[in-house]
């Protein structure tokens, strides 16, 4: 049995201090009062969940869709505190998509924190592509979606789609077959977006980026998210993709419906997505803003220090809310008896001190 002695952590919306977290066979088996009389100097939080990341450890998955790439991404992300992630693929050729899907299916047998794939495209609106390559964008057919999910064999967990450019039966088929559908890279009007959420689309990809904006006469997608009672949204909290003041007011409006993604890439000089590091961001060779250089821990820190978001809520945005969305909150996302011991130990300055995955300490 492993023990985290004299810890403090959030449980049931309150800060628990002076507790011992007891771990056996990879799970939390009990939480007891600590015998130590010293004040806890570390904070224990659940491991992070990232539902949109393109690359890590120097590997961009779509550029090198190999088992080795996924292993490198897994290990790099574990060391940084991400206990579950969806490897994201941007709009590309069917050949690249199939190669990524085939690799992901094969990798499942050895996966640790790899949860599956997020397909961001190619069924997007050509008017809101951002860094996506326009020649690969197209409207989906139902037969194509059926074949895609059949080939995916359950590894495709999430898809970003522009609902105004695709037929309702396509979106319904995705929903009926357990795919988390996200509205994104879309020029939908307020009414179109609201209808999409009413019809079952659960969330929104990188709020404010690559979508119809808020306008006082044409409210657009962000206003539709804010006004809906169920629609959720991810956000990139790097200050580059979205200003920190905007993140602050989005959080006030959305509360527990806003969650963090990194949308992180890595430097790449081959293929259609050639990411160039420029300060704290990545751009395409033509200067178009592409993915971020964020870690999930840095996103949490930014929410607290730059956006005035309560630490507990910032942690929830990186753990509980994405875990609920992808359906693994009963496994990980909170410090509770019976949950997997996927835990991070943070210093008072939120520096990463220790990583524990399924009860095993990870060298960082």
BELNORUR-V900873 format. One record per residue. N is the residue number from 1. PHI is phi in radians with two decimals (none if undefined). PSI is psi in whole degrees, -180 to 180 (999 if undefined). Layout:
BEGIN
<<N	PHI	PSI> <N	PHI	PSI>>
END
This chain:
BEGIN
<<1	none	134> <2	-1.71	151> <3	-2.32	136> <4	-1.78	104> <5	-1.55	143> <6	0.93	53> <7	-1.72	162> <8	-2.17	144> <9	-2.84	165> <10	-1.60	134> <11	-2.59	127> <12	0.93	47> <13	1.21	10> <14	-2.33	157> <15	-1.50	120> <16	-1.71	132> <17	-2.20	152> <18	1.16	46> <19	-2.02	154> <20	-1.92	124> <21	-1.78	116> <22	-1.80	132> <23	-2.20	134> <24	-2.55	136> <25	0.93	38> <26	1.44	1> <27	-2.20	158> <28	-1.36	119> <29	-1.81	-24> <30	-2.84	156> <31	-2.29	120> <32	-2.28	165> <33	-1.18	137> <34	-1.37	148> <35	-1.45	-12> <36	-1.24	142> <37	-1.70	-3> <38	-1.39	152> <39	-1.26	136> <40	-1.06	137> <41	-1.94	8> <42	-2.31	156> <43	-2.01	128> <44	-1.75	129> <45	-2.29	158> <46	-1.15	157> <47	-1.18	154> <48	-1.41	155> <49	-2.15	123> <50	-2.07	112> <51	-1.58	6> <52	-2.75	98> <53	-2.55	133> <54	-1.63	-33> <55	-2.78	159> <56	-2.85	156> <57	1.12	25> <58	1.46	7> <59	-2.05	127> <60	-1.72	115> <61	-1.03	-43> <62	-1.19	-25> <63	-1.41	-30> <64	-2.37	77> <65	-1.40	71> <66	-2.12	164> <67	-1.07	-37> <68	-1.09	-40> <69	-1.08	-45> <70	-1.14	-38> <71	-1.13	-42> <72	-1.12	-44> <73	-1.06	-47> <74	-0.97	-52> <75	-1.16	-39> <76	-1.13	-43> <77	-1.22	-37> <78	-1.04	-43> <79	-1.11	-23> <80	-1.72	2> <81	1.74	5> <82	-1.60	114> <83	-1.67	-7> <84	-2.76	135> <85	-2.61	152> <86	-1.79	122> <87	-1.29	124> <88	-1.72	144> <89	-2.18	126> <90	-1.42	165> <91	-0.76	127> <92	-2.72	-172> <93	-1.32	157> <94	-1.01	-33> <95	-1.12	-43> <96	-1.18	-43> <97	-1.02	-46> <98	-1.12	-38> <99	-1.12	-43> <100	-1.14	-43> <101	-1.13	-44> <102	-1.07	-42> <103	-1.14	-44> <104	-1.08	-41> <105	-1.10	-43> <106	-1.16	-35> <107	-1.30	-21> <108	-0.91	-33> <109	-1.17	-24> <110	-2.02	6> <111	-1.13	144> <112	-1.88	-74> <113	-1.87	4> <114	-1.35	119> <115	-1.72	-18> <116	2.49	-162> <117	-1.96	147> <118	-2.02	115> <119	-1.63	108> <120	-1.68	83> <121	1.94	177> <122	-1.62	12> <123	-1.61	65> <124	-2.05	174> <125	-1.57	122> <126	-1.01	-18> <127	-1.43	-11> <128	-2.35	54> <129	-1.56	-23> <130	1.06	-121> <131	-1.58	1> <132	-1.24	147> <133	-1.42	119> <134	-1.14	-31> <135	-1.21	-14> <136	-1.65	-8> <137	-1.37	138> <138	-2.76	168> <139	-1.43	140> <140	-1.40	148> <141	-1.89	155> <142	-1.10	-40> <143	-1.09	-39> <144	-1.14	-43> <145	-1.15	-41> <146	-1.06	-44> <147	-1.17	-39> <148	-1.10	-48> <149	-1.22	-34> <150	-1.13	-45> <151	-1.17	-36> <152	-1.17	-28> <153	0.89	41> <154	1.59	-4> <155	-1.43	-18> <156	-1.48	106> <157	-1.69	-25> <158	-2.59	146> <159	-2.49	132> <160	-1.62	131> <161	-2.55	150> <162	-1.66	107> <163	-1.16	-29> <164	-1.24	-13> <165	-1.85	1> <166	-2.34	152> <167	-1.29	152> <168	-1.06	-35> <169	-1.20	-27> <170	-1.15	-50> <171	-1.13	-41> <172	-1.11	-37> <173	-1.11	-43> <174	-1.05	-47> <175	-1.10	-42> <176	-1.15	-21> <177	-1.89	25> <178	1.36	15> <179	-1.52	132> <180	-1.31	112> <181	-1.71	129> <182	-2.10	133> <183	-1.38	125> <184	-2.94	167> <185	0.78	56> <186	-2.34	146> <187	-1.94	26> <188	-1.03	144> <189	-1.30	170> <190	-0.94	-47> <191	-1.17	-41> <192	-1.14	-43> <193	-1.15	-43> <194	-1.06	-42> <195	-1.08	-41> <196	-1.07	-43> <197	-1.15	-41> <198	-1.07	-31> <199	-1.54	3> <200	2.13	-11> <201	-1.14	127> <202	-1.57	-31> <203	-2.57	-177> <204	-2.40	135> <205	-1.53	129> <206	0.53	81> <207	-0.82	135> <208	1.44	-23> <209	-1.64	133> <210	1.01	49> <211	-2.68	162> <212	-1.02	133> <213	-1.52	178> <214	-1.34	127> <215	-2.41	145> <216	-1.15	-18> <217	-1.95	-18> <218	-2.27	88> <219	-1.12	-26> <220	1.21	-171> <221	-1.16	-47> <222	-0.97	-41> <223	-1.13	-35> <224	-1.13	-40> <225	-1.11	-48> <226	-1.05	-38> <227	-1.46	-15> <228	-1.44	152> <229	-1.61	-9> <230	-2.20	-24> <231	-1.08	134> <232	-1.90	171> <233	-2.70	144> <234	-1.63	161> <235	-2.60	147> <236	-1.77	106> <237	-1.63	61> <238	-1.94	-4> <239	1.35	-5> <240	-1.77	-51> <241	-1.30	-35> <242	-2.49	134> <243	-1.14	148> <244	-1.11	-35> <245	-1.15	-32> <246	-1.26	-40> <247	-1.04	-40> <248	-1.04	-48> <249	-1.33	-29> <250	-1.11	-39> <251	-1.15	-40> <252	-1.08	-35> <253	-1.44	-40> <254	-1.60	-24> <255	0.93	-119> <256	-1.41	9> <257	-1.69	2> <258	-1.93	131> <259	-2.36	164> <260	-1.66	143> <261	-2.28	161> <262	-1.62	-34> <263	0.94	32> <264	-1.37	143> <265	-2.13	-175> <266	-2.44	164> <267	-1.05	137> <268	-2.64	134> <269	-2.10	14> <270	-2.23	158> <271	1.34	-174> <272	-1.30	-17> <273	-2.01	89> <274	-1.78	102> <275	-1.61	129> <276	-2.03	126> <277	-1.25	128> <278	-2.38	94> <279	1.17	-122> <280	-1.71	18> <281	-2.47	170> <282	-2.01	142> <283	-2.28	161> <284	-1.36	166> <285	-0.96	-27> <286	-1.50	3> <287	1.67	-5> <288	-1.14	131> <289	-1.06	129> <290	-2.03	-121> <291	-1.47	177> <292	-1.68	173> <293	-1.91	19> <294	-1.21	150> <295	-1.81	162> <296	-1.16	-35> <297	-1.10	-41> <298	-1.15	-36> <299	-1.07	-42> <300	-1.09	-47> <301	-1.02	-43> <302	-1.10	-41> <303	-1.06	-39> <304	-1.33	-50> <305	-1.49	-28> <306	-1.84	-24> <307	-2.01	-3> <308	1.19	23> <309	-1.49	136> <310	-0.98	140> <311	-0.97	-44> <312	-1.04	-42> <313	-1.23	-38> <314	-1.08	-40> <315	-1.14	-43> <316	-1.02	-37> <317	-1.14	-22> <318	-1.84	-4> <319	-2.32	-74> <320	-1.09	-49> <321	-1.21	-46> <322	-1.17	-33> <323	-1.12	-41> <324	-1.08	-42> <325	-1.12	-39> <326	-1.58	-5> <327	1.50	29> <328	-2.13	20> <329	-1.14	-23> <330	-1.38	-9> <331	-1.78	-48> <332	-2.62	155> <333	2.35	-11> <334	-2.63	160> <335	-1.64	99> <336	-2.63	149> <337	-1.05	131> <338	1.77	-22> <339	-1.39	156> <340	-1.06	145> <341	-1.48	69> <342	-1.78	95> <343	-2.31	149> <344	-2.09	140> <345	-1.89	119> <346	-1.98	146> <347	-1.37	176> <348	-1.07	-25> <349	-1.60	12> <350	1.16	19> <351	-1.28	148> <352	-1.44	117> <353	-1.75	-36> <354	-2.74	145> <355	-2.18	132> <356	-2.25	120> <357	-2.02	118> <358	0.88	42> <359	1.45	-5> <360	-1.78	133> <361	-1.30	133> <362	-1.79	131> <363	-1.22	127> <364	-1.99	999>>
END
